[in-house]
Amino acid sequence: MKVRNLTNIISFSVAGLVVASVAFGWTNPSATPPEGSGAVSADAAGNVGIGTGASVSYKLNVAGKSRGTEICIGSDCRSSWPSGIGGSGTSGKLTKFTGATTIGNSNLTEGSTGNISIGGTPGSTYKLDVTGKINGTEICIVGVCKTSWPAGLTGSGTSGKIAKWTGPDSLGVSKLSEDASSVTITGDFAADGNVWGAQTNTQVGPNFAWPIQRWVNNDPWEIKCPNGQYVVGIAQVVISGYPGAKILCAKL
């Protein structure tokens, strides 16, 4: 009886060794199990290969298809593949989310040169082309940034009057008026230098009249000093290559 039991134990151990070699063989089988080592291999690092041969680089490496009811990445287990993001768009349009898992066209369009259009169509010649209003806290032109529009010039005027500066950034009316054919000076006229012209019988104010012309072919000059002043001298001058005279007026 004891000899028979020992024989059974040895036979079980041998059979178990054969089965173990099928599940955890170190080399690919050379024959149909249980004669060979089996299609499943494992190394000392705990990596398991199915149909991969003896070399396994991952915890589980399957050469071929695998099937299961779920697949998990971390704690996220799925029984079917995620549907992903859907939608469609137009060439050149930048995308935006139109729903949790859908995308569509945004109002941004990028041209072939990298120029961006907002609300317009591709092909703009500007780096940024906006169809509509722009709102921002600052606007910069060549590094000069403003948080509000410059105040610009102030002042007011009268139609026909020539403007003059009344301050660093303000304008007002001068004593010069202009119409379609002439310029009028309101008040006295004073010139620090030569005054000449090609027109005659020009009246300047109630007390000062002269025919203004170039001295050509000995044409005469005539001048009246302002009221209360007298001619005190005549100075010869050359105006644009022509001889002339400067009349000096003064109170006596």
C-alpha positions as CSV (number, residue, x, y, z in Angstrom):
1,M,0.0,0.0,0.0
2,K,2.8,2.4,0.9
3,V,4.6,1.7,-2.4
4,R,1.5,2.4,-4.4
5,N,0.9,5.7,-2.7
6,L,4.4,6.8,-3.3
7,T,4.0,5.9,-6.9
8,N,0.9,8.0,-7.1
9,I,2.6,11.0,-5.5
10,I,5.5,10.8,-7.9
11,S,3.2,10.6,-10.9
12,F,1.2,13.6,-9.7
13,S,4.3,15.6,-9.2
14,V,5.6,14.8,-12.7
15,A,2.2,15.7,-14.2
16,G,2.1,19.0,-12.2
17,L,5.6,19.8,-13.5
18,V,4.4,19.3,-17.1
19,V,1.4,21.5,-16.6
20,A,3.5,24.2,-14.9
21,S,5.8,24.2,-17.9
22,V,2.9,24.8,-20.2
23,A,1.8,27.9,-18.3
24,F,5.2,29.4,-17.5
25,G,7.6,28.1,-20.1
26,W,10.8,30.1,-20.8
27,T,10.9,29.3,-24.5
28,N,8.3,28.9,-27.3
29,P,6.9,25.4,-27.6
30,S,8.5,23.1,-30.0
31,A,5.5,20.8,-30.1
32,T,1.8,20.9,-29.1
33,P,1.4,21.1,-25.3
34,P,1.9,19.4,-23.0
35,E,5.1,18.4,-24.8
36,G,6.3,22.0,-25.4
37,S,6.6,25.0,-23.0
38,G,3.3,26.8,-24.1
39,A,2.4,30.2,-25.7
40,V,2.5,32.1,-22.4
41,S,5.8,33.3,-21.1
42,A,6.8,35.3,-18.1
43,D,10.1,36.8,-16.9
44,A,11.7,37.5,-13.6
45,A,10.4,41.2,-13.7
46,G,6.8,40.0,-13.8
47,N,6.2,40.8,-17.5
48,V,3.8,38.4,-19.2
49,G,3.8,37.8,-22.9
50,I,1.2,35.9,-24.9
51,G,2.5,34.8,-28.3
52,T,5.4,37.1,-28.1
53,G,8.2,34.7,-27.4
54,A,10.6,34.8,-24.5
55,S,11.4,38.6,-24.8
56,V,8.7,40.6,-23.0
57,S,9.1,44.4,-22.4
58,Y,5.6,45.2,-20.9
59,K,3.6,43.9,-18.0
60,L,1.2,42.4,-20.5
61,N,2.2,42.0,-24.2
62,V,-0.2,40.3,-26.6
63,A,0.9,39.4,-30.1
64,G,-2.5,39.4,-31.8
65,K,-6.1,40.2,-30.9
66,S,-7.4,40.3,-27.4
67,R,-11.0,40.4,-26.2
68,G,-12.7,41.4,-23.0
69,T,-15.9,42.9,-21.6
70,E,-14.1,46.0,-20.3
71,I,-10.7,47.8,-20.6
72,C,-9.4,50.1,-17.9
73,I,-6.8,52.9,-17.9
74,G,-6.2,53.7,-14.3
75,S,-9.6,53.7,-12.6
76,D,-11.4,54.7,-15.9
77,C,-13.0,51.5,-17.2
78,R,-14.9,51.3,-20.5
79,S,-17.1,48.6,-22.0
80,S,-17.1,50.4,-25.4
81,W,-14.9,52.8,-27.3
82,P,-15.6,56.5,-26.6
83,S,-17.3,58.3,-29.5
84,G,-14.7,61.2,-29.5
85,I,-15.3,64.7,-30.9
86,G,-17.5,65.2,-33.9
87,G,-18.4,68.1,-36.2
88,S,-17.3,69.7,-39.4
89,G,-15.8,73.0,-40.6
90,T,-14.7,75.3,-43.5
91,S,-11.2,75.5,-44.8
92,G,-9.3,78.5,-43.3
93,K,-11.7,78.8,-40.4
94,L,-10.4,78.3,-36.9
95,T,-12.5,75.9,-34.8
96,K,-14.5,76.3,-31.7
97,F,-16.5,74.0,-29.5
98,T,-20.2,74.1,-30.4
99,G,-21.0,71.5,-27.7
100,A,-19.3,69.3,-25.1
101,T,-18.0,66.9,-27.8
102,T,-18.7,68.8,-31.1
103,I,-16.7,71.5,-32.9
104,G,-17.5,73.9,-35.8
105,N,-16.4,77.2,-37.3
106,S,-15.5,80.2,-35.3
107,N,-15.5,83.8,-36.5
108,L,-11.7,83.7,-36.9
109,T,-10.3,83.1,-40.3
110,E,-6.6,82.5,-41.1
111,G,-5.3,83.3,-44.6
112,S,-2.4,81.6,-46.4
113,T,0.0,84.4,-45.3
114,G,-0.9,84.0,-41.6
115,N,-3.2,87.1,-41.5
116,I,-6.2,86.8,-39.2
117,S,-9.6,88.1,-40.1
118,I,-12.4,88.4,-37.5
119,G,-15.9,88.4,-38.9
120,G,-14.5,88.6,-42.5
121,T,-13.2,86.3,-45.2
122,P,-9.6,85.1,-45.8
123,G,-7.2,87.0,-48.0
124,S,-6.8,90.2,-45.9
125,T,-3.6,92.2,-46.5
126,Y,-3.4,93.2,-42.8
127,K,-2.1,91.1,-39.9
128,L,-5.4,91.6,-38.1
129,D,-8.6,92.7,-40.0
130,V,-11.7,93.2,-38.0
131,T,-15.2,93.6,-39.5
132,G,-17.0,95.4,-36.7
133,K,-16.2,97.3,-33.6
134,I,-13.1,96.8,-31.4
135,N,-13.2,97.3,-27.7
136,G,-10.1,97.3,-25.5
137,T,-8.4,99.0,-22.6
138,E,-5.5,100.3,-24.7
139,I,-4.6,100.8,-28.3
140,C,-0.9,101.1,-29.4
141,I,0.6,102.5,-32.6
142,V,4.3,101.7,-33.1
143,G,4.8,101.4,-29.3
144,V,2.8,104.5,-28.3
145,C,-0.2,103.3,-26.3
146,K,-3.3,105.2,-25.3
147,T,-6.0,104.4,-22.9
148,S,-8.3,107.2,-24.4
149,W,-8.5,109.2,-27.6
150,P,-6.3,112.3,-27.7
151,A,-8.3,115.5,-27.0
152,G,-7.0,117.1,-30.3
153,L,-7.4,120.8,-31.1
154,T,-9.9,123.1,-29.4
155,G,-11.4,126.4,-30.4
156,S,-13.9,127.8,-32.9
157,G,-13.8,130.1,-35.9
158,T,-15.8,132.2,-38.4
159,S,-16.4,131.2,-42.0
160,G,-13.9,132.9,-44.3
161,K,-11.5,133.9,-41.5
162,I,-7.9,132.6,-41.5
163,A,-7.2,130.6,-38.4
164,K,-4.4,131.3,-36.0
165,W,-3.0,129.6,-32.9
166,T,-4.4,131.0,-29.7
167,G,-2.6,128.4,-27.5
168,P,-0.5,125.2,-27.8
169,D,-3.6,123.2,-28.8
170,S,-6.3,125.8,-29.6
171,L,-7.2,127.8,-32.6
172,G,-9.1,131.0,-33.1
173,V,-9.7,133.6,-35.9
174,S,-7.0,136.0,-37.1
175,K,-7.4,139.4,-38.7
176,L,-7.1,137.9,-42.2
177,S,-10.2,137.0,-44.2
178,E,-10.3,135.3,-47.6
179,D,-12.9,135.0,-50.3
180,A,-12.8,133.7,-53.8
181,S,-10.6,136.6,-55.2
182,S,-8.9,138.5,-52.4
183,V,-7.5,138.5,-48.9
184,T,-8.6,141.2,-46.5
185,I,-6.7,142.5,-43.4
186,T,-8.8,144.0,-40.6
187,G,-6.9,146.7,-38.8
188,D,-3.4,148.2,-39.3
189,F,-0.9,146.5,-41.5
190,A,2.8,146.3,-40.5
191,A,5.6,144.6,-42.4
192,D,9.0,143.9,-41.1
193,G,10.7,143.7,-44.5
194,N,9.9,144.4,-48.1
195,V,6.4,144.4,-49.5
196,W,5.7,144.3,-53.2
197,G,3.3,142.9,-55.7
198,A,2.1,142.9,-59.2
199,Q,-1.3,144.6,-58.7
200,T,-2.0,148.3,-58.6
201,N,-4.4,150.6,-56.7
202,T,-4.7,148.3,-53.7
203,Q,-6.5,149.9,-50.8
204,V,-5.4,148.8,-47.3
205,G,-7.5,150.4,-44.6
206,P,-9.0,153.9,-44.6
207,N,-5.7,155.7,-44.0
208,F,-3.1,153.7,-46.0
209,A,-3.3,153.3,-49.7
210,W,-0.6,152.5,-52.3
211,P,-0.3,151.0,-55.8
212,I,1.8,147.9,-55.3
213,Q,3.8,146.9,-58.3
214,R,7.4,146.0,-59.3
215,W,9.4,149.0,-60.5
216,V,9.6,148.2,-64.2
217,N,10.2,150.7,-67.0
218,N,10.4,153.5,-64.5
219,D,6.7,153.1,-63.4
220,P,6.1,155.4,-60.4
221,W,5.4,154.3,-56.9
222,E,2.8,156.1,-54.8
223,I,2.3,155.7,-51.1
224,K,0.3,157.3,-48.3
225,C,1.5,156.9,-44.7
226,P,-1.1,156.1,-42.0
227,N,-3.0,159.0,-40.5
228,G,-0.7,161.1,-38.3
229,Q,2.5,159.8,-39.9
230,Y,4.8,161.3,-42.5
231,V,7.3,160.0,-44.9
232,V,10.7,160.3,-43.3
233,G,12.9,158.5,-45.7
234,I,13.2,156.2,-48.8
235,A,15.5,153.2,-48.9
236,Q,16.5,151.6,-52.1
237,V,15.9,147.8,-52.3
238,V,16.2,145.1,-54.9
239,I,13.2,142.8,-55.1
240,S,13.5,139.6,-57.1
241,G,16.2,141.2,-59.2
242,Y,14.3,144.5,-59.8
243,P,15.2,147.8,-58.3
244,G,12.7,149.2,-55.8
245,A,12.2,151.4,-52.8
246,K,11.1,151.1,-49.2
247,I,9.2,154.1,-47.8
248,L,9.8,154.9,-44.2
249,C,6.8,156.4,-42.2
250,A,6.9,157.8,-38.7
251,K,5.2,160.3,-36.4
252,L,6.9,163.6,-36.1
